[in-house]
Amino acid sequence: MAGGRYPYPKHVWSPTGGWWTQPTNWKANTAFAFGVGATFVAAAWKYSAENEERHTRPKGFIPSQLWAKEFRDGEVYGKK
């Protein structure tokens, strides 16, 4: 059984905000963090797709062949 909010030491510092914290703008902060993360992932994905280079032909299907610049001319599945 949970009790109510009890007195806690005010001198204790916590990086997560301490006891019973619920920031009023947590939804906006979470959305912003996901947006920043998605931006970095998209930039890394774009860079990787543009600069991918295979030195030997793949023997089978590789998912990156769908978006890599090296395979945009129709060459897929490692066919000669």
C-alpha positions in Angstrom: 0.0 0.0 0.0 1.5 3.3 -1.1 1.5 6.2 1.3 1.2 9.9 0.7 4.0 12.3 0.0 6.2 12.4 3.0 8.8 15.1 4.0 12.1 14.5 2.2 15.6 16.1 2.6 15.8 19.3 0.5 19.6 19.2 0.4 19.8 16.0 -1.7 20.4 16.6 -5.4 19.3 14.2 -8.0 20.0 14.4 -11.8 16.5 13.0 -12.4 14.7 15.7 -10.5 14.4 14.2 -7.1 11.2 13.0 -5.4 7.8 13.1 -7.1 9.0 15.1 -10.0 6.7 15.6 -13.0 7.9 18.5 -15.2 5.0 20.4 -16.8 6.6 20.3 -20.2 7.8 16.7 -20.3 5.8 15.9 -23.4 7.4 18.8 -25.4 10.8 17.9 -24.1 10.3 14.2 -25.1 9.1 15.2 -28.6 12.1 17.5 -29.0 14.5 14.8 -28.0 13.0 12.3 -30.4 13.1 15.0 -33.2 16.8 15.7 -32.6 17.5 12.0 -32.5 15.6 11.3 -35.7 17.4 14.2 -37.4 20.8 12.7 -36.6 19.7 9.2 -37.7 18.4 10.6 -41.0 21.6 12.5 -41.7 23.7 9.4 -40.9 21.5 7.2 -43.1 21.7 9.7 -46.0 25.5 10.0 -45.7 25.9 6.2 -45.5 23.6 5.6 -48.6 25.5 8.1 -50.7 29.0 6.8 -49.8 28.4 3.1 -49.6 30.8 1.2 -51.8 31.1 -2.6 -52.1 34.4 -4.0 -53.5 32.9 -7.4 -54.3 29.5 -8.2 -55.7 27.0 -9.4 -53.1 26.1 -13.1 -53.5 22.5 -12.4 -52.4 20.1 -9.7 -51.5 21.3 -7.0 -49.1 18.6 -4.5 -47.9 20.9 -1.5 -48.5 20.8 -2.2 -52.2 17.3 -0.6 -52.2 18.7 2.8 -51.3 22.4 2.9 -51.9 23.6 5.1 -54.8 25.8 2.3 -56.1 22.8 0.2 -57.0 20.4 2.9 -58.2 21.0 2.1 -61.9 19.1 -1.2 -61.7 21.9 -3.5 -60.6 20.6 -5.6 -57.8 20.9 -9.0 -56.3 24.6 -9.3 -57.4 23.7 -10.3 -60.9 26.4 -9.9 -63.6 
